[in-house]
Amino acid sequence: MNQSLSQRIRLIRAKLMQVSRSPMKPTPEQMLSANLPLDYRTFLIEIGSGEIGDMKFIIYPTPIKAREVYGSDIPSHLGRILLLGDDFNGMCIGFDPENDWRVVEGDWRIAILPEA
């Protein structure tokens, strides 16, 4: 049975909320060994992850591949994006590791909607 995109997003968000409320975080050693920009790793180590404001934005405890959220239908140039957080309404931020770790943002659900 195929799940709709919104169902998949709800399931992943629920998993993220469980993780972000968990006392377990990546250790500094795990974060420093990751191939991620130093300022991002430092932010997660010193500040952490979770909700910002009153359900305005969430920083994920670890980056998530866009393909894991949006499925295999997402174009390959978007599937490589590592998602860092979202605004609880579809707008995400992430890194493009193949473009000098550039920070990108967008609602990638639009990129995979069927043409009308």
QUINOR-V428609 format. One record per residue. N is the residue number from 1. RES is the residue in one small letter. SS is DSSP state (a for helix, b for strand, c for the rest). BURIAL is 1 if it has 24 or more other C-alpha atoms within 12 Angstrom, else 0. Layout:
n = <N:N>
res = <RES:RES>
ss = <SS:SS>
burial = <BURIAL:BURIAL>
This chain:
n = <1:2:3:4:5:6:7:8:9:10:11:12:13:14:15:16:17:18:19:20:21:22:23:24:25:26:27:28:29:30:31:32:33:34:35:36:37:38:39:40:41:42:43:44:45:46:47:48:49:50:51:52:53:54:55:56:57:58:59:60:61:62:63:64:65:66:67:68:69:70:71:72:73:74:75:76:77:78:79:80:81:82:83:84:85:86:87:88:89:90:91:92:93:94:95:96:97:98:99:100:101:102:103:104:105:106:107:108:109:110:111:112:113:114:115:116>
res = <m:n:q:s:l:s:q:r:i:r:l:i:r:a:k:l:m:q:v:s:r:s:p:m:k:p:t:p:e:q:m:l:s:a:n:l:p:l:d:y:r:t:f:l:i:e:i:g:s:g:e:i:g:d:m:k:f:i:i:y:p:t:p:i:k:a:r:e:v:y:g:s:d:i:p:s:h:l:g:r:i:l:l:l:g:d:d:f:n:g:m:c:i:g:f:d:p:e:n:d:w:r:v:v:e:g:d:w:r:i:a:i:l:p:e:a>
ss = <c:c:c:c:a:a:a:a:a:a:a:a:a:a:a:a:a:a:a:a:a:c:c:c:c:c:c:a:a:a:a:a:a:c:c:c:c:a:a:a:a:a:a:a:a:a:c:c:c:b:b:b:c:c:c:c:b:b:b:b:b:b:b:b:b:a:a:a:a:a:c:c:c:c:c:a:a:a:a:c:c:b:b:b:b:b:c:c:c:c:c:b:b:b:b:b:c:c:c:c:c:b:b:b:b:b:c:c:c:a:a:a:c:c:c:c>
burial = <0:0:0:0:1:0:0:0:1:0:0:1:1:0:0:1:1:0:0:1:0:0:0:0:0:1:0:0:0:0:1:0:0:0:0:1:0:0:0:1:1:0:0:1:0:0:0:1:1:1:1:0:0:0:0:0:0:1:1:1:1:1:1:1:1:1:1:0:1:1:1:0:0:1:0:0:0:1:1:1:1:1:1:1:1:1:1:1:0:1:0:1:1:1:1:1:0:0:0:0:0:0:0:1:0:0:1:1:1:0:0:0:0:0:0:0>
